Amino acid sequence: MVWLTAARHIETYKVLKKGVTEPSHKVLCEDHEEYWRHRVYLAIDMYALRQPGWYDENHAEHKPGLSPPSLLIVYGFGSWPEGKDDPIDRADLAGIAASHDVRKGNHGLKIYLEKFQSINTMLDNADDHRREGM
């Protein structure tokens, strides 16, 4: 029943989303969609290896089999859409590095990021700039 309810909410959302015309509301709608996409992804444990029987009827617990359309809707919503731009590709990493010393106090992160020359150089430059401003 939970899968059916989730699928119905998702499909209702899709219809409502089409009626959003104000640009700022569209942006907000997209942001909320990504939040819920991630929550659904986590809730269904998207890539868990499940036996086919997991989806089948369970007579002992009086659990009916899961509806294939609801499975397609929920799993489809929980997936990153093909062709969708990734906001990480547009992130201002240099600005983040200038504003936040992300390695401070996190030795493991510092060592890990040292493997990535361009990121490490950017962070070092930001650190140098912060020291010069003191």
KAWOLIN-V300690 format. One record per pair of residues at least 4 apart in sequence whose ideal C-beta (glycine too) atoms are under 6 Angstrom apart, sorted by the first residue. I is the first residue (numbers start at 0). J is the second residue. D is the distance in Angstrom with one decimal. If there is no record, write none. Layout:
# KAWOLIN-V300690
i->(I | I)
j->(J | J)
d->(D | D)
This chain:
# KAWOLIN-V300690
i->(2 | 2 | 2 | 3 | 3 | 5 | 6 | 6 | 6 | 9 | 9 | 12 | 16 | 19 | 19 | 19 | 39 | 39 | 40 | 40 | 43 | 45 | 49 | 54 | 55 | 56 | 56 | 57 | 65 | 70 | 71 | 93 | 95 | 96 | 96 | 96 | 97 | 102 | 102 | 112 | 112 | 113 | 115)
j->(65 | 69 | 73 | 66 | 69 | 73 | 69 | 72 | 73 | 72 | 76 | 16 | 28 | 24 | 25 | 28 | 76 | 77 | 45 | 77 | 77 | 77 | 53 | 65 | 64 | 63 | 64 | 62 | 70 | 74 | 75 | 121 | 99 | 121 | 122 | 125 | 125 | 108 | 109 | 118 | 119 | 119 | 119)
d->(5.3 | 4.4 | 6.0 | 5.8 | 5.0 | 5.2 | 3.7 | 3.9 | 5.5 | 5.4 | 4.8 | 6.0 | 5.8 | 5.0 | 5.3 | 5.2 | 5.6 | 4.2 | 4.8 | 4.3 | 5.7 | 5.4 | 4.1 | 4.7 | 5.0 | 5.4 | 4.2 | 4.0 | 5.6 | 5.8 | 5.7 | 5.8 | 5.9 | 5.3 | 5.2 | 3.9 | 4.9 | 5.8 | 4.2 | 5.6 | 5.5 | 5.4 | 5.9)
